[in-house]
Amino acid sequence: MQANFALNNTLLRENFPFSKLADGPANTLIFPYLTAGNIAYKLIQELGGAEAIGPILTGLDKSVHVLQMGSSVAEIVNMVTIAVIDAQCHDDKACGD
């Protein structure tokens, strides 16, 4: 689904009435490439005042968590929290792997 449909309830209801998102906008966006994701999340963060957490790289044998240059304390704490949970999931296989 394109981002404009995922974030615009009117477009979403008109084009995807069967979607579970039809009652509200998406809260997660997934991009095909790291560069596309970086551009989009920085734009959303700056223009929309959203709190962005990431980037998080998935699908690798080992976890990769990236902090951007100039990250705030809150961004660092959020990423550390995700890294800890990810490490626990890898060790215990308790997170649905």
Buried (B, 14 or more C-beta within 10 A) or exposed (E): BEEEBBBBBEEBBEBBEEBEBEEEEBEEEEBEEEEEBBEBBEEBEEEEEEEBEBBBEEEEEEBEBEBBEEEEEEBEEBBEEBBEEBEEBBEEEEEEE
